[in-house]
Amino acid sequence: SSGINAEWPLRPGDIHSRKQIVFFGDANIDLIKYERDANGQELISTLEKYGFVQTVAKPTRVTDHSATLIDHVYTNHVTNVVSCNILTLDISDHLAISTNISIKSSSSVNSCRKSQLIQQDKKEARVFNEANHARFKELIDNESWECIADDGDADKQYETFYKTYQKHYDQAYPLKCNRVRRKFERANPKPWILPWLEAACNRKNLLYF
């Protein structure tokens, strides 16, 4: 074994595979020697197992007698990487890495997820009871329907009838938004305790006897 244990910090990341995650730093493993270096092969294999791709393709440390690629940038959404460039700076013996990542896709996913959560948390429904039935009957009885007789076209008459009927129906049985509690929601929920964290807390509590 090469002694590299890069897998343990990646396991939690597997749960959040839909999020944009980036690992970067001085790995001290020269990927230019990938073909003949067991450490580099194991590192890349482990990261690829969890969907991470190395984005730096040029040497990041250059001397008079060597050129090595030992500074790495890994991401699990390589399609969001706009560019990855090497910059020459005098502040270090390593070259700087400039990686531009578009977070538009991730934001869209997050916005979509938030929208789904809002829709899951709220449910619209009509209330049917004796009081609303009486209200609806009263509205229908008081409607003169003269607007329908004024038009000789059958299609327009039906459209007018439908709109009038729907108006009274919505007045008598208005849609009301009822909040549906989440599966693991606490009795006194906090805004920073997100649904996935509620589920994680529930799994933790199940470990106690």
Disulfide bonds with the S-S distance in Angstrom:
none
